[in-house]
Structures are given as structure tokens and as C-alpha cells.
Amino acid sequence: MKLLIDADFIAYKSCAAAETEVDFGNDVILVTSNFSDAYSATRRELTKIQNKFGSLSTLILFFSDSTNFRKKI
């Protein structure tokens, strides 16, 4: 089975989870993230989907672009 995945949400959610903030006061906030944490979170989300629909499923990921399948649906 092929699963078509709108990966924008997964990427956003994973990157947001990997962020840390340092508040220096006076409206100065530094936001950093760790790529390894974001990648691990992405893999976890995709594994959850694959386990739910069958481990033999093929995942096909779609990301936003100037033209994308969501605009046609």
C-alpha cells in the first residue's frame, strides 16, 4: 500500500519540538534548534504512521511548493 503524506505539518511540528528559547529580556529572544532532535522527531512521526497502516506500506512525502497537489484537490 502506498500512503501519500502531506509532510509539511510533520516537518513543522518536528522542527518546533526541537526549538529552545533563551530570553535575554528587553524583547530579545534567541531561538535555536538541534537538527538531530528534529530529524528524530520526524522519523518517530513517520514510524507511527507506518505502524498504524502496516509496516509494509510505502510512504510518499509531499512538501509545499508553488504548485502542489493540495491546490488541485
mmCIF file of the N, C-alpha and C atoms, coordinates in Angstrom:
data_MODEL
# 
_entry.id   MODEL 
# 
loop_
_atom_site.group_PDB 
_atom_site.id 
_atom_site.type_symbol 
_atom_site.label_atom_id 
_atom_site.label_alt_id 
_atom_site.label_comp_id 
_atom_site.label_asym_id 
_atom_site.label_entity_id 
_atom_site.label_seq_id 
_atom_site.pdbx_PDB_ins_code 
_atom_site.Cartn_x 
_atom_site.Cartn_y 
_atom_site.Cartn_z 
_atom_site.occupancy 
_atom_site.B_iso_or_equiv 
_atom_site.pdbx_formal_charge 
_atom_site.auth_seq_id 
_atom_site.auth_comp_id 
_atom_site.auth_asym_id 
_atom_site.auth_atom_id 
_atom_site.pdbx_PDB_model_num 
ATOM 1   N N  . MET A 1 1  ? 0.846  -1.176 0.000  1.00 0.00 ? 1  MET A N  1 
ATOM 2   C CA . MET A 1 1  ? 0.000  0.000  0.000  1.00 0.00 ? 1  MET A CA 1 
ATOM 3   C C  . MET A 1 1  ? 0.892  1.241  0.000  1.00 0.00 ? 1  MET A C  1 
ATOM 4   N N  . LYS A 1 2  ? 0.524  2.213  -0.812 1.00 0.00 ? 2  LYS A N  1 
ATOM 5   C CA . LYS A 1 2  ? 1.238  3.492  -0.846 1.00 0.00 ? 2  LYS A CA 1 
ATOM 6   C C  . LYS A 1 2  ? 0.448  4.523  -0.052 1.00 0.00 ? 2  LYS A C  1 
ATOM 7   N N  . LEU A 1 3  ? 1.126  5.207  0.846  1.00 0.00 ? 3  LEU A N  1 
ATOM 8   C CA . LEU A 1 3  ? 0.500  6.253  1.639  1.00 0.00 ? 3  LEU A CA 1 
ATOM 9   C C  . LEU A 1 3  ? 1.029  7.605  1.180  1.00 0.00 ? 3  LEU A C  1 
ATOM 10  N N  . LEU A 1 4  ? 0.128  8.484  0.770  1.00 0.00 ? 4  LEU A N  1 
ATOM 11  C CA . LEU A 1 4  ? 0.504  9.834  0.365  1.00 0.00 ? 4  LEU A CA 1 
ATOM 12  C C  . LEU A 1 4  ? 0.419  10.727 1.599  1.00 0.00 ? 4  LEU A C  1 
ATOM 13  N N  . ILE A 1 5  ? 1.546  11.282 2.003  1.00 0.00 ? 5  ILE A N  1 
ATOM 14  C CA . ILE A 1 5  ? 1.627  12.032 3.252  1.00 0.00 ? 5  ILE A CA 1 
ATOM 15  C C  . ILE A 1 5  ? 1.909  13.504 2.969  1.00 0.00 ? 5  ILE A C  1 
ATOM 16  N N  . ASP A 1 6  ? 1.064  14.376 3.512  1.00 0.00 ? 6  ASP A N  1 
ATOM 17  C CA . ASP A 1 6  ? 1.322  15.806 3.476  1.00 0.00 ? 6  ASP A CA 1 
ATOM 18  C C  . ASP A 1 6  ? 2.352  16.080 4.573  1.00 0.00 ? 6  ASP A C  1 
ATOM 19  N N  . ALA A 1 7  ? 3.606  16.173 4.197  1.00 0.00 ? 7  ALA A N  1 
ATOM 20  C CA . ALA A 1 7  ? 4.708  16.209 5.163  1.00 0.00 ? 7  ALA A CA 1 
ATOM 21  C C  . ALA A 1 7  ? 4.986  17.597 5.737  1.00 0.00 ? 7  ALA A C  1 
ATOM 22  N N  . ASP A 1 8  ? 4.340  18.638 5.243  1.00 0.00 ? 8  ASP A N  1 
ATOM 23  C CA . ASP A 1 8  ? 4.566  19.986 5.774  1.00 0.00 ? 8  ASP A CA 1 
ATOM 24  C C  . ASP A 1 8  ? 4.269  20.047 7.268  1.00 0.00 ? 8  ASP A C  1 
ATOM 25  N N  . PHE A 1 9  ? 3.137  19.477 7.670  1.00 0.00 ? 9  PHE A N  1 
ATOM 26  C CA . PHE A 1 9  ? 2.758  19.526 9.074  1.00 0.00 ? 9  PHE A CA 1 
ATOM 27  C C  . PHE A 1 9  ? 3.749  18.746 9.937  1.00 0.00 ? 9  PHE A C  1 
ATOM 28  N N  . ILE A 1 10 ? 4.171  17.594 9.460  1.00 0.00 ? 10 ILE A N  1 
ATOM 29  C CA . ILE A 1 10 ? 5.123  16.776 10.219 1.00 0.00 ? 10 ILE A CA 1 
ATOM 30  C C  . ILE A 1 10 ? 6.447  17.515 10.372 1.00 0.00 ? 10 ILE A C  1 
ATOM 31  N N  . ALA A 1 11 ? 6.921  18.121 9.301  1.00 0.00 ? 11 ALA A N  1 
ATOM 32  C CA . ALA A 1 11 ? 8.185  18.867 9.363  1.00 0.00 ? 11 ALA A CA 1 
ATOM 33  C C  . ALA A 1 11 ? 8.061  20.058 10.316 1.00 0.00 ? 11 ALA A C  1 
ATOM 34  N N  . TYR A 1 12 ? 6.963  20.792 10.233 1.00 0.00 ? 12 TYR A N  1 
ATOM 35  C CA . TYR A 1 12 ? 6.752  21.955 11.103 1.00 0.00 ? 12 TYR A CA 1 
ATOM 36  C C  . TYR A 1 12 ? 6.707  21.525 12.564 1.00 0.00 ? 12 TYR A C  1 
ATOM 37  N N  . LYS A 1 13 ? 5.911  20.499 12.850 1.00 0.00 ? 13 LYS A N  1 
ATOM 38  C CA . LYS A 1 13 ? 5.745  20.006 14.213 1.00 0.00 ? 13 LYS A CA 1 
ATOM 39  C C  . LYS A 1 13 ? 7.078  19.512 14.787 1.00 0.00 ? 13 LYS A C  1 
ATOM 40  N N  . SER A 1 14 ? 7.849  18.796 13.986 1.00 0.00 ? 14 SER A N  1 
ATOM 41  C CA . SER A 1 14 ? 9.130  18.251 14.438 1.00 0.00 ? 14 SER A CA 1 
ATOM 42  C C  . SER A 1 14 ? 10.149 19.355 14.691 1.00 0.00 ? 14 SER A C  1 
ATOM 43  N N  . CYS A 1 15 ? 10.182 20.345 13.810 1.00 0.00 ? 15 CYS A N  1 
ATOM 44  C CA . CYS A 1 15 ? 11.124 21.461 13.992 1.00 0.00 ? 15 CYS A CA 1 
ATOM 45  C C  . CYS A 1 15 ? 10.749 22.305 15.209 1.00 0.00 ? 15 CYS A C  1 
ATOM 46  N N  . ALA A 1 16 ? 9.453  22.522 15.397 1.00 0.00 ? 16 ALA A N  1 
ATOM 47  C CA . ALA A 1 16 ? 9.011  23.296 16.559 1.00 0.00 ? 16 ALA A CA 1 
ATOM 48  C C  . ALA A 1 16 ? 9.352  22.573 17.855 1.00 0.00 ? 16 ALA A C  1 
ATOM 49  N N  . ALA A 1 17 ? 9.249  21.254 17.851 1.00 0.00 ? 17 ALA A N  1 
ATOM 50  C CA . ALA A 1 17 ? 9.564  20.475 19.052 1.00 0.00 ? 17 ALA A CA 1 
ATOM 51  C C  . ALA A 1 17 ? 11.052 20.520 19.384 1.00 0.00 ? 17 ALA A C  1 
ATOM 52  N N  . ALA A 1 18 ? 11.886 20.756 18.378 1.00 0.00 ? 18 ALA A N  1 
ATOM 53  C CA . ALA A 1 18 ? 13.342 20.762 18.581 1.00 0.00 ? 18 ALA A CA 1 
ATOM 54  C C  . ALA A 1 18 ? 13.874 22.148 18.964 1.00 0.00 ? 18 ALA A C  1 
ATOM 55  N N  . GLU A 1 19 ? 12.991 23.155 19.057 1.00 0.00 ? 19 GLU A N  1 
ATOM 56  C CA . GLU A 1 19 ? 13.428 24.515 19.375 1.00 0.00 ? 19 GLU A CA 1 
ATOM 57  C C  . GLU A 1 19 ? 13.644 24.721 20.865 1.00 0.00 ? 19 GLU A C  1 
ATOM 58  N N  . THR A 1 20 ? 14.625 25.543 21.170 1.00 0.00 ? 20 THR A N  1 
ATOM 59  C CA . THR A 1 20 ? 14.822 26.020 22.537 1.00 0.00 ? 20 THR A CA 1 
ATOM 60  C C  . THR A 1 20 ? 14.937 27.532 22.466 1.00 0.00 ? 20 THR A C  1 
ATOM 61  N N  . GLU A 1 21 ? 14.485 28.196 23.501 1.00 0.00 ? 21 GLU A N  1 
ATOM 62  C CA . GLU A 1 21 ? 14.499 29.658 23.524 1.00 0.00 ? 21 GLU A CA 1 
ATOM 63  C C  . GLU A 1 21 ? 15.324 30.172 24.696 1.00 0.00 ? 21 GLU A C  1 
ATOM 64  N N  . VAL A 1 22 ? 16.035 31.255 24.440 1.00 0.00 ? 22 VAL A N  1 
ATOM 65  C CA . VAL A 1 22 ? 16.761 31.956 25.502 1.00 0.00 ? 22 VAL A CA 1 
ATOM 66  C C  . VAL A 1 22 ? 16.243 33.383 25.495 1.00 0.00 ? 22 VAL A C  1 
ATOM 67  N N  . ASP A 1 23 ? 15.645 33.799 26.607 1.00 0.00 ? 23 ASP A N  1 
ATOM 68  C CA . ASP A 1 23 ? 15.084 35.138 26.719 1.00 0.00 ? 23 ASP A CA 1 
ATOM 69  C C  . ASP A 1 23 ? 16.095 36.037 27.427 1.00 0.00 ? 23 ASP A C  1 
ATOM 70  N N  . PHE A 1 24 ? 16.646 37.007 26.690 1.00 0.00 ? 24 PHE A N  1 
ATOM 71  C CA . PHE A 1 24 ? 17.626 37.926 27.240 1.00 0.00 ? 24 PHE A CA 1 
ATOM 72  C C  . PHE A 1 24 ? 16.964 39.154 27.862 1.00 0.00 ? 24 PHE A C  1 
ATOM 73  N N  . GLY A 1 25 ? 15.638 39.225 27.803 1.00 0.00 ? 25 GLY A N  1 
ATOM 74  C CA . GLY A 1 25 ? 14.928 40.390 28.309 1.00 0.00 ? 25 GLY A CA 1 
ATOM 75  C C  . GLY A 1 25 ? 14.882 41.487 27.263 1.00 0.00 ? 25 GLY A C  1 
ATOM 76  N N  . ASN A 1 26 ? 14.151 42.544 27.535 1.00 0.00 ? 26 ASN A N  1 
ATOM 77  C CA . ASN A 1 26 ? 14.009 43.677 26.607 1.00 0.00 ? 26 ASN A CA 1 
ATOM 78  C C  . ASN A 1 26 ? 13.582 43.235 25.211 1.00 0.00 ? 26 ASN A C  1 
ATOM 79  N N  . ASP A 1 27 ? 12.685 42.233 25.156 1.00 0.00 ? 27 ASP A N  1 
ATOM 80  C CA . ASP A 1 27 ? 12.159 41.717 23.882 1.00 0.00 ? 27 ASP A CA 1 
ATOM 81  C C  . ASP A 1 27 ? 13.226 41.083 23.000 1.00 0.00 ? 27 ASP A C  1 
ATOM 82  N N  . VAL A 1 28 ? 14.315 40.606 23.574 1.00 0.00 ? 28 VAL A N  1 
ATOM 83  C CA . VAL A 1 28 ? 15.353 39.914 22.808 1.00 0.00 ? 28 VAL A CA 1 
ATOM 84  C C  . VAL A 1 28 ? 15.285 38.430 23.169 1.00 0.00 ? 28 VAL A C  1 
ATOM 85  N N  . ILE A 1 29 ? 14.873 37.631 22.187 1.00 0.00 ? 29 ILE A N  1 
ATOM 86  C CA . ILE A 1 29 ? 14.749 36.188 22.392 1.00 0.00 ? 29 ILE A CA 1 
ATOM 87  C C  . ILE A 1 29 ? 15.535 35.490 21.291 1.00 0.00 ? 29 ILE A C  1 
ATOM 88  N N  . LEU A 1 30 ? 16.379 34.570 21.696 1.00 0.00 ? 30 LEU A N  1 
ATOM 89  C CA . LEU A 1 30 ? 17.165 33.776 20.758 1.00 0.00 ? 30 LEU A CA 1 
ATOM 90  C C  . LEU A 1 30 ? 16.535 32.394 20.673 1.00 0.00 ? 30 LEU A C  1 
ATOM 91  N N  . VAL A 1 31 ? 16.190 31.979 19.450 1.00 0.00 ? 31 VAL A N  1 
ATOM 92  C CA . VAL A 1 31 ? 15.596 30.663 19.240 1.00 0.00 ? 31 VAL A CA 1 
ATOM 93  C C  . VAL A 1 31 ? 16.599 29.815 18.466 1.00 0.00 ? 31 VAL A C  1 
ATOM 94  N N  . THR A 1 32 ? 16.912 28.652 19.006 1.00 0.00 ? 32 THR A N  1 
ATOM 95  C CA . THR A 1 32 ? 17.822 27.729 18.334 1.00 0.00 ? 32 THR A CA 1 
ATOM 96  C C  . THR A 1 32 ? 17.141 26.373 18.226 1.00 0.00 ? 32 THR A C  1 
ATOM 97  N N  . SER A 1 33 ? 17.669 25.530 17.383 1.00 0.00 ? 33 SER A N  1 
ATOM 98  C CA . SER A 1 33 ? 17.147 24.176 17.284 1.00 0.00 ? 33 SER A CA 1 
ATOM 99  C C  . SER A 1 33 ? 18.288 23.219 16.973 1.00 0.00 ? 33 SER A C  1 
ATOM 100 N N  . ASN A 1 34 ? 18.040 21.964 17.271 1.00 0.00 ? 34 ASN A N  1 
ATOM 101 C CA . ASN A 1 34 ? 19.021 20.923 17.048 1.00 0.00 ? 34 ASN A CA 1 
ATOM 102 C C  . ASN A 1 34 ? 18.506 20.042 15.914 1.00 0.00 ? 34 ASN A C  1 
ATOM 103 N N  . PHE A 1 35 ? 19.255 19.953 14.829 1.00 0.00 ? 35 PHE A N  1 
ATOM 104 C CA . PHE A 1 35 ? 18.818 19.190 13.664 1.00 0.00 ? 35 PHE A CA 1 
ATOM 105 C C  . PHE A 1 35 ? 18.567 17.730 14.020 1.00 0.00 ? 35 PHE A C  1 
ATOM 106 N N  . SER A 1 36 ? 19.432 17.143 14.827 1.00 0.00 ? 36 SER A N  1 
ATOM 107 C CA . SER A 1 36 ? 19.284 15.726 15.195 1.00 0.00 ? 36 SER A CA 1 
ATOM 108 C C  . SER A 1 36 ? 17.960 15.482 15.923 1.00 0.00 ? 36 SER A C  1 
ATOM 109 N N  . ASP A 1 37 ? 17.577 16.409 16.795 1.00 0.00 ? 37 ASP A N  1 
ATOM 110 C CA . ASP A 1 37 ? 16.299 16.272 17.505 1.00 0.00 ? 37 ASP A CA 1 
ATOM 111 C C  . ASP A 1 37 ? 15.126 16.374 16.538 1.00 0.00 ? 37 ASP A C  1 
ATOM 112 N N  . ALA A 1 38 ? 15.186 17.314 15.607 1.00 0.00 ? 38 ALA A N  1 
ATOM 113 C CA . ALA A 1 38 ? 14.110 17.478 14.625 1.00 0.00 ? 38 ALA A CA 1 
ATOM 114 C C  . ALA A 1 38 ? 14.017 16.252 13.717 1.00 0.00 ? 38 ALA A C  1 
ATOM 115 N N  . TYR A 1 39 ? 15.145 15.734 13.310 1.00 0.00 ? 39 TYR A N  1 
ATOM 116 C CA . TYR A 1 39 ? 15.167 14.547 12.442 1.00 0.00 ? 39 TYR A CA 1 
ATOM 117 C C  . TYR A 1 39 ? 14.585 13.340 13.182 1.00 0.00 ? 39 TYR A C  1 
ATOM 118 N N  . SER A 1 40 ? 14.976 13.169 14.441 1.00 0.00 ? 40 SER A N  1 
ATOM 119 C CA . SER A 1 40 ? 14.458 12.050 15.239 1.00 0.00 ? 40 SER A CA 1 
ATOM 120 C C  . SER A 1 40 ? 12.948 12.158 15.420 1.00 0.00 ? 40 SER A C  1 
ATOM 121 N N  . ALA A 1 41 ? 12.456 13.361 15.665 1.00 0.00 ? 41 ALA A N  1 
ATOM 122 C CA . ALA A 1 41 ? 11.016 13.569 15.819 1.00 0.00 ? 41 ALA A CA 1 
ATOM 123 C C  . ALA A 1 41 ? 10.279 13.253 14.521 1.00 0.00 ? 41 ALA A C  1 
ATOM 124 N N  . THR A 1 42 ? 10.861 13.629 13.397 1.00 0.00 ? 42 THR A N  1 
ATOM 125 C CA . THR A 1 42 ? 10.258 13.338 12.095 1.00 0.00 ? 42 THR A CA 1 
ATOM 126 C C  . THR A 1 42 ? 10.194 11.837 11.870 1.00 0.00 ? 42 THR A C  1 
ATOM 127 N N  . ARG A 1 43 ? 11.293 11.140 12.136 1.00 0.00 ? 43 ARG A N  1 
ATOM 128 C CA . ARG A 1 43 ? 11.324 9.680  11.974 1.00 0.00 ? 43 ARG A CA 1 
ATOM 129 C C  . ARG A 1 43 ? 10.276 9.010  12.875 1.00 0.00 ? 43 ARG A C  1 
ATOM 130 N N  . ARG A 1 44 ? 10.136 9.495  14.117 1.00 0.00 ? 44 ARG A N  1 
ATOM 131 C CA . ARG A 1 44 ? 9.137  8.939  15.037 1.00 0.00 ? 44 ARG A CA 1 
ATOM 132 C C  . ARG A 1 44 ? 7.726  9.092  14.480 1.00 0.00 ? 44 ARG A C  1 
ATOM 133 N N  . GLU A 1 45 ? 7.411  10.291 13.964 1.00 0.00 ? 45 GLU A N  1 
ATOM 134 C CA . GLU A 1 45 ? 6.075  10.535 13.413 1.00 0.00 ? 45 GLU A CA 1 
ATOM 135 C C  . GLU A 1 45 ? 5.797  9.636  12.213 1.00 0.00 ? 45 GLU A C  1 
ATOM 136 N N  . LEU A 1 46 ? 6.779  9.509  11.322 1.00 0.00 ? 46 LEU A N  1 
ATOM 137 C CA . LEU A 1 46 ? 6.596  8.660  10.140 1.00 0.00 ? 46 LEU A CA 1 
ATOM 138 C C  . LEU A 1 46 ? 6.480  7.190  10.531 1.00 0.00 ? 46 LEU A C  1 
ATOM 139 N N  . THR A 1 47 ? 7.219  6.768  11.533 1.00 0.00 ? 47 THR A N  1 
ATOM 140 C CA . THR A 1 47 ? 7.132  5.387  12.016 1.00 0.00 ? 47 THR A CA 1 
ATOM 141 C C  . THR A 1 47 ? 5.760  5.113  12.614 1.00 0.00 ? 47 THR A C  1 
ATOM 142 N N  . LYS A 1 48 ? 5.202  6.089  13.362 1.00 0.00 ? 48 LYS A N  1 
ATOM 143 C CA . LYS A 1 48 ? 3.853  5.939  13.918 1.00 0.00 ? 48 LYS A CA 1 
ATOM 144 C C  . LYS A 1 48 ? 2.828  5.719  12.811 1.00 0.00 ? 48 LYS A C  1 
ATOM 145 N N  . ILE A 1 49 ? 2.936  6.523  11.763 1.00 0.00 ? 49 ILE A N  1 
ATOM 146 C CA . ILE A 1 49 ? 2.003  6.399  10.630 1.00 0.00 ? 49 ILE A CA 1 
ATOM 147 C C  . ILE A 1 49 ? 2.158  5.042  9.980  1.00 0.00 ? 49 ILE A C  1 
ATOM 148 N N  . GLN A 1 50 ? 3.402  4.638  9.741  1.00 0.00 ? 50 GLN A N  1 
ATOM 149 C CA . GLN A 1 50 ? 3.661  3.367  9.083  1.00 0.00 ? 50 GLN A CA 1 
ATOM 150 C C  . GLN A 1 50 ? 3.147  2.196  9.935  1.00 0.00 ? 50 GLN A C  1 
ATOM 151 N N  . ASN A 1 51 ? 3.334  2.252  11.237 1.00 0.00 ? 51 ASN A N  1 
ATOM 152 C CA . ASN A 1 51 ? 2.847  1.184  12.116 1.00 0.00 ? 51 ASN A CA 1 
ATOM 153 C C  . ASN A 1 51 ? 1.328  1.110  12.131 1.00 0.00 ? 51 ASN A C  1 
ATOM 154 N N  . LYS A 1 52 ? 0.689  2.272  12.055 1.00 0.00 ? 52 LYS A N  1 
ATOM 155 C CA . LYS A 1 52 ? -0.778 2.307  12.076 1.00 0.00 ? 52 LYS A CA 1 
ATOM 156 C C  . LYS A 1 52 ? -1.378 1.680  10.818 1.00 0.00 ? 52 LYS A C  1 
ATOM 157 N N  . PHE A 1 53 ? -0.730 1.907  9.670  1.00 0.00 ? 53 PHE A N  1 
ATOM 158 C CA . PHE A 1 53 ? -1.286 1.444  8.402  1.00 0.00 ? 53 PHE A CA 1 
ATOM 159 C C  . PHE A 1 53 ? -0.598 0.207  7.843  1.00 0.00 ? 53 PHE A C  1 
ATOM 160 N N  . GLY A 1 54 ? 0.376  -0.315 8.552  1.00 0.00 ? 54 GLY A N  1 
ATOM 161 C CA . GLY A 1 54 ? 1.067  -1.516 8.095  1.00 0.00 ? 54 GLY A CA 1 
ATOM 162 C C  . GLY A 1 54 ? 2.522  -1.230 7.789  1.00 0.00 ? 54 GLY A C  1 
ATOM 163 N N  . SER A 1 55 ? 3.386  -2.044 8.345  1.00 0.00 ? 55 SER A N  1 
ATOM 164 C CA . SER A 1 55 ? 4.823  -1.796 8.201  1.00 0.00 ? 55 SER A CA 1 
ATOM 165 C C  . SER A 1 55 ? 5.315  -1.969 6.769  1.00 0.00 ? 55 SER A C  1 
ATOM 166 N N  . LEU A 1 56 ? 4.537  -2.629 5.913  1.00 0.00 ? 56 LEU A N  1 
ATOM 167 C CA . LEU A 1 56 ? 4.946  -2.804 4.518  1.00 0.00 ? 56 LEU A CA 1 
ATOM 168 C C  . LEU A 1 56 ? 4.488  -1.644 3.640  1.00 0.00 ? 56 LEU A C  1 
ATOM 169 N N  . SER A 1 57 ? 3.839  -0.665 4.233  1.00 0.00 ? 57 SER A N  1 
ATOM 170 C CA . SER A 1 57 ? 3.367  0.495  3.474  1.00 0.00 ? 57 SER A CA 1 
ATOM 171 C C  . SER A 1 57 ? 4.547  1.321  2.991  1.00 0.00 ? 57 SER A C  1 
ATOM 172 N N  . THR A 1 58 ? 4.396  1.864  1.800  1.00 0.00 ? 58 THR A N  1 
ATOM 173 C CA . THR A 1 58 ? 5.384  2.778  1.242  1.00 0.00 ? 58 THR A CA 1 
ATOM 174 C C  . THR A 1 58 ? 4.899  4.195  1.487  1.00 0.00 ? 58 THR A C  1 
ATOM 175 N N  . LEU A 1 59 ? 5.735  5.013  2.110  1.00 0.00 ? 59 LEU A N  1 
ATOM 176 C CA . LEU A 1 59 ? 5.369  6.401  2.373  1.00 0.00 ? 59 LEU A CA 1 
ATOM 177 C C  . LEU A 1 59 ? 5.871  7.284  1.243  1.00 0.00 ? 59 LEU A C  1 
ATOM 178 N N  . ILE A 1 60 ? 4.998  8.100  0.703  1.00 0.00 ? 60 ILE A N  1 
ATOM 179 C CA . ILE A 1 60 ? 5.373  9.087  -0.302 1.00 0.00 ? 60 ILE A CA 1 
ATOM 180 C C  . ILE A 1 60 ? 5.078  10.452 0.315  1.00 0.00 ? 60 ILE A C  1 
ATOM 181 N N  . LEU A 1 61 ? 6.136  11.243 0.520  1.00 0.00 ? 61 LEU A N  1 
ATOM 182 C CA . LEU A 1 61 ? 6.016  12.523 1.213  1.00 0.00 ? 61 LEU A CA 1 
ATOM 183 C C  . LEU A 1 61 ? 5.873  13.662 0.222  1.00 0.00 ? 61 LEU A C  1 
ATOM 184 N N  . PHE A 1 62 ? 4.950  14.574 0.519  1.00 0.00 ? 62 PHE A N  1 
ATOM 185 C CA . PHE A 1 62 ? 4.731  15.765 -0.293 1.00 0.00 ? 62 PHE A CA 1 
ATOM 186 C C  . PHE A 1 62 ? 5.007  17.000 0.550  1.00 0.00 ? 62 PHE A C  1 
ATOM 187 N N  . PHE A 1 63 ? 5.689  17.970 -0.040 1.00 0.00 ? 63 PHE A N  1 
ATOM 188 C CA . PHE A 1 63 ? 6.002  19.232 0.623  1.00 0.00 ? 63 PHE A CA 1 
ATOM 189 C C  . PHE A 1 63 ? 5.471  20.377 -0.227 1.00 0.00 ? 63 PHE A C  1 
ATOM 190 N N  . SER A 1 64 ? 5.216  21.519 0.415  1.00 0.00 ? 64 SER A N  1 
ATOM 191 C CA . SER A 1 64 ? 4.688  22.683 -0.307 1.00 0.00 ? 64 SER A CA 1 
ATOM 192 C C  . SER A 1 64 ? 5.660  23.169 -1.363 1.00 0.00 ? 64 SER A C  1 
ATOM 193 N N  . ASP A 1 65 ? 5.078  23.718 -2.384 1.00 0.00 ? 65 ASP A N  1 
ATOM 194 C CA . ASP A 1 65 ? 5.826  24.303 -3.491 1.00 0.00 ? 65 ASP A CA 1 
ATOM 195 C C  . ASP A 1 65 ? 4.878  25.312 -4.137 1.00 0.00 ? 65 ASP A C  1 
ATOM 196 N N  . SER A 1 66 ? 5.352  25.986 -5.135 1.00 0.00 ? 66 SER A N  1 
ATOM 197 C CA . SER A 1 66 ? 4.468  26.933 -5.809 1.00 0.00 ? 66 SER A CA 1 
ATOM 198 C C  . SER A 1 66 ? 3.303  26.197 -6.478 1.00 0.00 ? 66 SER A C  1 
ATOM 199 N N  . THR A 1 67 ? 3.531  24.950 -6.856 1.00 0.00 ? 67 THR A N  1 
ATOM 200 C CA . THR A 1 67 ? 2.443  24.077 -7.341 1.00 0.00 ? 67 THR A CA 1 
ATOM 201 C C  . THR A 1 67 ? 2.465  22.827 -6.475 1.00 0.00 ? 67 THR A C  1 
ATOM 202 N N  . ASN A 1 68 ? 1.316  22.466 -5.944 1.00 0.00 ? 68 ASN A N  1 
ATOM 203 C CA . ASN A 1 68 ? 1.249  21.242 -5.157 1.00 0.00 ? 68 ASN A CA 1 
ATOM 204 C C  . ASN A 1 68 ? -0.107 20.589 -5.303 1.00 0.00 ? 68 ASN A C  1 
ATOM 205 N N  . PHE A 1 69 ? -0.181 19.327 -4.929 1.00 0.00 ? 69 PHE A N  1 
ATOM 206 C CA . PHE A 1 69 ? -1.386 18.552 -5.135 1.00 0.00 ? 69 PHE A CA 1 
ATOM 207 C C  . PHE A 1 69 ? -2.579 19.076 -4.347 1.00 0.00 ? 69 PHE A C  1 
ATOM 208 N N  . ARG A 1 70 ? -2.354 19.749 -3.218 1.00 0.00 ? 70 ARG A N  1 
ATOM 209 C CA . ARG A 1 70 ? -3.475 20.233 -2.404 1.00 0.00 ? 70 ARG A CA 1 
ATOM 210 C C  . ARG A 1 70 ? -4.278 21.296 -3.137 1.00 0.00 ? 70 ARG A C  1 
ATOM 211 N N  . LYS A 1 71 ? -3.622 22.067 -3.974 1.00 0.00 ? 71 LYS A N  1 
ATOM 212 C CA . LYS A 1 71 ? -4.342 23.125 -4.703 1.00 0.00 ? 71 LYS A CA 1 
ATOM 213 C C  . LYS A 1 71 ? -5.245 22.535 -5.772 1.00 0.00 ? 71 LYS A C  1 
ATOM 214 N N  . LYS A 1 72 ? -4.940 21.324 -6.217 1.00 0.00 ? 72 LYS A N  1 
ATOM 215 C CA . LYS A 1 72 ? -5.756 20.669 -7.250 1.00 0.00 ? 72 LYS A CA 1 
ATOM 216 C C  . LYS A 1 72 ? -6.917 19.878 -6.672 1.00 0.00 ? 72 LYS A C  1 
ATOM 217 N N  . ILE A 1 73 ? -6.824 19.542 -5.390 1.00 0.00 ? 73 ILE A N  1 
ATOM 218 C CA . ILE A 1 73 ? -7.867 18.703 -4.772 1.00 0.00 ? 73 ILE A CA 1 
ATOM 219 C C  . ILE A 1 73 ? -9.040 19.579 -4.333 1.00 0.00 ? 73 ILE A C  1 
# 
